[in-house]
Amino acid sequence: MPEYLAPGVYIEEVSYRSKSIEGVGTTTTGFIGPTRFGPVNIEPDVITSLAEFERIYGDRQQFLFADSGGKKMHNYMWHAVRAFFEEGGKRLYISRTFNAIQPDPEVDDFDDGRADAYLLSTGVSQTPVVGSDYIRVSARFPGTAGRQRVWLTLRLGQSILSKDEFDEPKVGGLFEGDIVLIGNVTPTSPPTSPPTSTTDYEFFQARIERDSQTGEPLWRFDSITGSPGAVINLEDLSVDEADEIRIITLAVTTLAIEDPDAVQQTWDSLALHPDHKTFGGLPDSVFTKFAEEPASLAEARRLPIVIENNGLETGSDVLNFLFTAIGTLRGEVLDSAATDDDRSIEMLLDGGNDGNRPTAREYEGTAEDDEPFKTGLKSFEDIEDISIVAAPGSTFGYSNGYSLQAPTIINLLISHAERMRYRIAVIDSGNGQTIADVRAMKAKIDSKYAAFYYPWVKVLDPVTQQEIVLPPSGFVSGIYARNDVERAVYKAPANEVVRLPSGLKKLSIKPSRRF
């Protein structure tokens, strides 16, 4: 199987004769375990760098599981991914495991681990008011890393009113359902917000109706903040008198507060109307963009938040609600001369947690008929590229505290590899084990589809700036990939240099690991 490791032009001879059995890649790896953020029940996608992993699955900070007694645990998955790419790995799939906190029988309040906040007309709250309209903003996935700041900003675009070849007014880039500001650029008195019918600026919702004679589309603008039922026709506006039409959109900005290296992300030009669509019929509303089930799997993996509304059915409802909320929060007059900061609302998403430490049940995963996606190891069953599987950190506490779960997880990895037949399971020894403990653990493993490794590898932790020991599976998987790419699959990856550690320079890799 050819590997194209750099951009360029390649020539590959292809025969039209029937093919014999064709080899598959041996470097693609699948890691399973807890992460700080990211999808749990979405089909895994290939990861090609540590930065890409962090964008989807969160940062390198430590875990604080609810059942840990207040003790933090190293982010072994992040460390394993870092080691994999540092040691030469190229392609990686991640299956995230998450063990939600079970509800209190007396309260019966299920905690899905997602941080959220509610925007009410009276301000930002962690709980909605029964019977009132609200906009809920929540982290898309569970995890402490879902805690973030979110800004909702109303933005005014440039005027889209101009002349056609017959000196008649025309508009460009306008869609039905858009919310617009219509007025004169030199008002006689400062406009207020929400504007009234006595000001020079008013807010309207655009719609199209057909001419009864010719059938041509005509733009009509229904008043939102002025006289009820008032309508402005496009042909009645005067470009010479400096009338203008400015589209109002919403910008959404997010910033993760748990990650000190996080940067702001902004999505702009989002329509206010919940059912807003472009000319091609594609929905582009802020509520569609950040829906619980967005337009594509790529957005479902990468969009960090979900925005949903309760009781706001039209663009005018959303605009008036935001005007009221902004005015309540900031106490400022919002007019056509206001800045983006004056039209912005800041929300703090709180309440996210890492759940309990995942058990063998989460590692095994589910494949329900009524669910579109699988979880756990079952999510790897449909990905043919994977040749190596590992569960970094699953053997932490093997000799104490996690002694029931860790052996079961190891058996699940081995049975998965044996069932898939062309995969190998990389098994870690437990942390802090003596040689006798390691031998006893190794004696329980008997499979030609598994490779067992000891000791744990000492590295400098970029989080605590202290030396820590890490399970070897992340390093070994990267070395497997590096050996197969740089040499060949027939060369056993034995006595290879380990690039990242500070306390171990070579790992003796079991040479019988082949497919």
C-alpha positions in Angstrom: 0.0 0.0 0.0 1.7 3.2 -1.1 2.2 6.0 1.5 2.4 9.6 0.1 4.3 11.4 2.8 4.7 14.8 1.0 2.9 16.9 -1.5 3.8 16.2 -5.1 3.0 14.4 -8.3 3.0 10.6 -8.1 2.8 7.9 -10.7 1.3 4.6 -9.7 1.0 1.7 -12.1 -2.4 0.0 -11.9 -3.2 -3.3 -13.5 -6.6 -4.1 -14.9 -6.2 -7.7 -14.1 -7.9 -9.3 -11.1 -6.0 -8.5 -7.9 -4.8 -10.8 -5.3 -5.0 -10.0 -1.6 -3.8 -6.4 -1.1 -2.0 -5.3 2.0 -3.4 -2.6 4.3 -1.7 0.1 6.2 -0.2 -1.0 9.6 0.4 2.4 11.1 -3.2 3.7 11.9 -3.9 3.6 15.6 -7.1 3.8 17.8 -6.9 5.2 21.3 -9.8 4.9 23.7 -10.2 6.6 27.0 -11.4 9.8 28.8 -10.7 13.2 27.4 -11.5 16.7 28.7 -14.0 17.5 25.9 -15.2 16.2 22.6 -17.8 13.8 21.2 -18.8 10.6 22.9 -21.3 9.0 20.5 -20.2 10.5 17.1 -18.3 8.4 14.6 -14.5 9.0 15.2 -12.6 10.9 12.6 -8.9 10.6 11.8 -6.6 12.9 13.8 -3.2 13.9 12.3 -1.7 16.2 14.9 -1.8 17.1 18.6 -3.2 20.5 17.8 -6.1 18.9 15.9 -6.7 16.6 18.9 -6.9 19.6 21.2 -9.4 21.5 19.0 -11.8 18.6 19.2 -11.0 16.7 22.5 -9.8 19.4 24.8 -6.6 20.5 26.4 -3.9 18.9 28.5 -5.2 19.8 32.0 -5.7 17.2 34.6 -9.0 15.4 35.3 -11.1 15.8 38.5 -13.4 12.8 38.5 -16.4 13.0 40.9 -15.5 9.6 42.5 -11.8 10.5 43.0 -12.1 11.9 46.4 -10.9 15.3 45.3 -7.7 14.0 43.8 -6.7 15.1 40.3 -5.6 12.5 37.7 -3.1 13.1 34.9 -4.6 13.4 31.4 -3.1 10.2 30.1 -5.0 10.4 26.8 -3.4 13.8 26.0 0.0 12.6 27.0 -0.4 9.4 24.9 -1.5 11.4 21.8 1.5 13.7 22.3 3.8 10.8 22.6 2.3 9.1 19.5 2.9 12.0 17.2 6.3 12.8 18.7 7.5 9.2 18.2 6.5 9.3 14.5 2.8 8.4 14.4 0.7 9.8 11.5 -2.9 8.8 11.8 -5.0 8.4 14.9 -8.6 7.7 15.8 -10.0 8.7 19.2 -13.0 7.1 21.0 -13.9 9.1 24.1 -15.3 7.4 27.1 -17.5 9.4 29.6 -19.2 8.1 32.7 -21.9 10.5 33.7 -22.7 11.2 37.3 -25.8 9.1 38.2 -28.8 11.1 39.5 -29.6 11.4 43.2 -32.6 9.1 43.8 -34.1 11.8 46.1 -33.6 14.6 43.6 -33.8 12.6 40.3 -31.8 15.3 38.6 -29.6 13.8 35.9 -26.3 15.6 35.3 -25.1 15.2 31.8 -21.8 17.0 32.6 -22.4 19.9 30.2 -21.8 23.5 31.2 -24.6 25.8 30.3 -26.3 29.2 31.0 -29.7 30.7 30.2 -30.3 34.2 28.8 -33.5 35.7 30.1 -35.0 39.1 29.4 -33.8 40.0 32.9 -30.3 38.8 32.6 -28.1 35.6 32.6 -29.1 32.7 34.9 -28.1 29.1 35.5 -31.7 28.1 35.5 -34.6 29.1 33.3 -37.8 30.8 34.6 -40.8 28.5 34.1 -43.2 30.0 31.4 -40.8 32.6 30.1 -38.9 33.0 26.9 -35.2 32.2 27.0 -32.1 31.4 24.9 -30.0 28.5 26.3 -26.3 28.2 25.5 -24.6 25.0 26.5 -21.4 23.2 25.8 -21.8 20.7 23.0 -20.1 17.9 24.9 -19.7 17.1 28.6 -16.5 17.9 30.5 -14.8 20.5 32.7 -13.2 22.0 29.5 -16.8 22.9 28.4 -16.7 25.8 30.8 -16.3 28.9 28.6 -17.2 32.5 28.0 -19.7 33.2 25.2 -20.5 36.6 23.6 -23.6 37.2 21.5 -23.1 40.4 19.5 -25.6 42.2 17.2 -23.8 43.6 14.3 -24.9 46.1 11.7 -23.6 45.6 8.1 -23.0 48.2 5.5 -25.9 49.7 3.5 -27.0 47.4 0.7 -29.2 49.9 -1.0 -28.0 51.1 -4.4 -29.3 52.0 -7.9 -29.9 49.8 -11.0 -29.3 50.9 -14.6 -32.7 52.6 -14.6 -31.9 54.6 -11.4 -34.4 52.5 -9.4 -33.4 51.3 -5.9 -32.1 47.8 -5.6 -30.6 45.7 -2.8 -27.8 43.0 -2.9 -27.1 40.2 -0.6 -30.6 40.3 1.0 -32.5 37.1 1.8 -36.1 36.7 2.8 -36.5 36.8 6.6 -33.5 39.1 7.1 -33.8 41.7 9.9 -32.8 45.1 8.6 -32.4 48.7 9.8 -34.0 51.2 7.5 -33.6 55.0 7.8 -31.7 58.1 6.8 -28.0 58.6 7.5 -28.6 62.1 8.8 -31.5 61.7 11.3 -32.9 64.9 12.8 -32.9 63.4 16.3 -30.9 60.7 18.1 -32.7 57.4 17.6 -33.6 55.2 20.6 -33.6 51.5 21.0 -36.0 49.9 20.5 -36.8 52.6 18.0 -40.3 54.1 17.9 -42.3 55.3 14.9 -41.2 58.9 15.6 -37.5 58.2 15.0 -35.6 58.2 11.7 -34.6 54.6 12.0 -36.8 51.5 12.4 -36.2 47.8 12.3 -38.0 45.6 9.7 -38.2 42.0 8.5 -37.7 41.5 4.8 -40.0 39.4 2.7 -40.7 38.9 -1.0 -44.1 39.1 -2.7 -44.9 38.7 -6.4 -46.2 41.5 -8.6 -49.8 40.6 -9.6 -49.3 41.8 -13.2 -45.8 40.6 -14.1 -45.0 38.1 -11.4 -41.7 39.8 -10.6 -40.4 39.5 -7.0 -40.9 42.7 -5.0 -39.2 43.4 -1.7 -41.4 44.4 1.2 -40.3 45.3 4.8 -42.6 44.7 7.7 -42.1 46.9 10.7 -40.9 45.3 13.9 -40.4 48.3 16.2 -42.6 50.9 14.6 -46.3 51.1 13.9 -48.0 47.6 13.9 -48.6 46.5 10.3 -46.5 49.3 8.8 -44.8 48.2 5.5 -42.1 49.9 3.5 -41.7 49.0 -0.2 -38.3 49.0 -1.8 -39.4 51.1 -4.7 -40.5 53.9 -2.3 -36.9 54.4 -0.9 -34.7 57.2 -2.3 -31.0 56.6 -2.8 -30.5 60.3 -3.6 -31.8 61.2 -0.2 -29.3 59.0 1.5 -31.7 56.3 2.6 -30.0 53.1 3.7 -30.8 49.4 4.5 -28.4 47.6 6.8 -28.7 43.9 7.6 -28.6 43.0 11.3 -26.8 39.7 12.1 -25.5 37.9 15.1 -21.9 37.1 15.9 -21.0 34.3 18.3 -17.6 34.3 20.1 -16.4 31.6 22.5 -13.3 31.3 24.8 -12.5 28.2 26.9 -11.7 29.4 30.4 -10.1 26.2 31.6 -7.3 26.2 29.0 -4.7 28.9 29.6 -3.6 28.6 25.9 -7.1 28.9 24.5 -7.9 31.5 21.8 -11.2 33.1 20.9 -13.3 31.6 18.1 -15.9 33.7 16.2 -18.7 32.8 13.9 -20.1 35.9 12.1 -23.1 36.9 9.9 -25.6 34.5 11.5 -29.3 35.2 10.8 -31.7 35.9 13.6 -34.8 34.3 12.2 -34.9 30.6 13.5 -36.0 29.4 10.0 -33.9 31.7 7.9 -32.6 30.2 4.6 -30.4 31.3 1.8 -31.5 31.4 -1.9 -30.3 27.8 -2.2 -32.6 26.7 0.6 -29.7 26.2 3.0 -30.5 27.1 6.6 -28.1 29.7 8.1 -29.8 30.8 11.3 -27.8 31.0 14.5 -30.0 28.4 16.0 -29.5 26.1 13.0 -25.7 26.6 13.0 -25.4 25.7 16.6 -28.2 23.2 16.8 -27.9 20.0 18.8 -27.6 18.2 15.5 -25.8 20.6 13.0 -25.7 20.3 9.3 -22.6 18.0 9.1 -20.6 15.6 11.2 -17.6 17.9 10.8 -19.5 20.7 12.5 -20.9 18.3 15.1 -17.3 17.5 16.1 -15.9 21.0 16.0 -18.6 23.5 17.1 -18.1 23.9 20.9 -21.6 25.1 21.9 -25.3 24.5 21.3 -27.7 27.5 21.1 -31.5 26.8 21.5 -34.4 29.1 22.1 -37.7 28.7 23.9 -40.7 30.7 22.7 -38.8 32.8 20.1 -40.5 32.0 16.8 -39.5 34.8 14.4 -36.5 37.1 13.7 -38.4 40.0 15.2 -39.0 37.9 18.4 -35.3 37.3 18.7 -34.3 40.9 18.0 -36.7 42.3 20.6 -35.6 39.7 23.1 -31.9 40.6 22.6 -32.6 44.3 22.8 -34.4 43.9 26.1 -31.8 41.6 27.5 -28.9 43.8 26.4 -30.6 46.9 27.8 -31.3 45.2 31.1 -27.7 43.9 31.4 -25.8 47.0 30.3 -28.3 49.8 30.9 -27.2 51.6 27.8 -29.1 53.1 24.9 -28.7 51.0 21.7 -28.9 53.0 18.5 -27.5 53.0 15.1 -24.3 54.7 16.4 -23.7 52.1 19.1 -20.6 49.9 19.0 -20.4 46.1 18.9 -19.6 46.2 22.6 -22.8 48.1 23.3 -24.7 45.4 21.5 -23.0 42.5 23.1 -24.0 40.0 25.8 -21.5 38.0 27.8 -22.5 34.6 29.2 -20.4 32.3 31.4 -21.1 28.6 30.8 -20.7 26.8 34.1 -21.5 23.5 35.7 -19.5 21.2 33.4 -17.7 18.2 35.0 -15.6 15.2 34.1 -18.1 12.7 35.5 -16.9 9.6 37.2 -13.8 7.7 36.1 -14.9 5.5 33.1 -15.5 1.9 33.8 -15.2 -1.2 31.6 -18.8 -0.6 30.6 -17.9 2.7 28.9 -14.8 1.1 27.3 -16.9 -1.7 25.9 -19.4 0.7 24.4 -22.8 0.3 22.9 -24.3 -0.3 19.5 -28.0 0.2 19.9 -30.3 -0.2 16.9 -32.1 3.1 17.6 -28.9 5.1 17.9 -27.1 6.4 14.8 -23.6 5.9 16.2 -21.7 3.5 18.4 -19.6 4.2 21.4 -16.5 2.8 23.1 -14.6 0.0 21.3 -17.6 -0.7 19.2 -17.1 2.6 17.4 -13.8 1.2 16.1 -15.4 -1.9 14.5 -16.5 0.0 11.4 -13.2 1.7 10.8 -11.1 -0.6 8.6 -8.0 1.5 8.7 -7.1 0.8 12.4 -4.4 -1.7 13.0 -3.4 -0.9 16.6 -5.6 -0.3 19.6 -4.7 0.9 23.1 -6.3 2.4 26.2 -3.7 4.7 27.7 -4.2 5.2 31.4 -6.7 2.4 31.8 -4.2 0.5 34.0 -3.6 3.3 36.4 -4.4 2.0 39.8 -4.3 -1.6 38.6 -3.0 -2.8 42.0 -5.3 -0.6 44.1 -8.6 1.1 43.6 -9.1 0.2 39.9 -8.2 -3.5 40.3 -11.6 -4.7 39.1 -12.0 -2.5 36.1 -8.5 -2.5 34.6 -8.2 -6.3 34.0 -11.7 -6.3 32.4 -10.6 -3.4 30.1 -7.5 -5.3 29.1 -9.6 -8.4 28.2 -12.0 -6.1 26.2 -9.0 -4.8 24.2 -7.7 -8.3 23.5 -11.1 -9.7 22.5 -11.7 -6.7 20.2 -8.3 -7.3 18.5 -9.0 -11.0 18.2 -12.5 -10.4 16.8 -11.2 -7.9 14.2 -8.3 -10.4 13.4 -6.0 -7.9 11.8 -5.4 -5.7 14.8 -3.1 -5.8 17.8 -3.8 -4.6 21.3 -1.1 -2.7 23.1 -1.4 -3.4 26.8 0.2 -1.3 29.5 1.5 -2.6 32.8 0.1 -1.0 36.0 1.7 2.0 37.6 4.1 1.5 40.5 4.3 -2.2 40.1 7.2 -4.4 41.2 8.7 -7.0 38.9 6.7 -9.7 40.7 3.5 -7.7 40.1 4.3 -7.3 36.4 5.1 -11.0 36.0 1.8 -11.9 37.7 -0.1 -9.5 35.4 1.7 -10.8 32.3 0.8 -14.4 33.2 -2.9 -13.5 32.8 -2.4 -12.4 29.2 -2.1 -15.1 26.5 -2.9 -13.9 23.0 -1.0 -13.5 19.7 -3.1 -10.4 19.1 -1.7 -8.5 22.1 1.7 -7.0 23.2 2.4 -6.2 26.8 4.8 -3.4 27.9 6.7 -2.4 31.0 7.9 -0.1 32.5 6.1 3.2 32.5 8.0 6.1 30.9 9.3 9.1 32.8 8.7 12.5 31.1 8.6 16.2 32.1 4.9 17.1 32.6 4.2 20.4 30.8 1.2 20.9 33.2 2.8 20.5 36.6 6.4 21.1 35.4 7.4 17.9 37.4 8.6 14.6 36.2 5.8 12.0 35.9 5.6 8.5 34.6 3.3 7.6 31.7 1.9 4.3 30.3 4.1 3.1 27.4 1.3 2.4 24.9 1.3 5.9 23.4 5.1 5.8 22.8 5.0 2.2 21.5 2.2 2.9 19.0 4.2 5.9 17.6 7.3 3.8 17.3 5.3 1.1 15.5 4.2 3.6 13.0 7.6 5.2 12.6 9.3 1.9 12.0 6.8 0.8 9.4 7.0 4.1 7.5 10.8 4.6 7.7 11.8 1.0 7.3 9.2 -1.6 6.5 6.6 -3.9 8.0 9.0 -6.8 8.0 11.5 -5.0 10.3 10.7 -5.7 14.0 10.5 -2.3 15.9 13.1 -3.5 18.5 15.7 -1.3 20.2 14.2 1.8 18.8 15.0 5.2 20.4 12.3 6.8 22.4 12.4 10.6 21.6 10.2 12.2 24.3 11.2 10.6 27.7 13.6 12.1 30.2 14.2 8.8 32.1 14.1 6.0 29.5 15.9 6.0 26.2 15.0 2.7 24.5 12.1 0.3 24.6 12.5 -3.4 23.7 9.6 -4.0 21.4 8.2 -7.5 21.1 9.3 -8.6 17.6 6.4 -10.9 16.9 4.0 -8.0 16.4 3.0 -8.5 12.8 -0.2 -9.0 10.8 
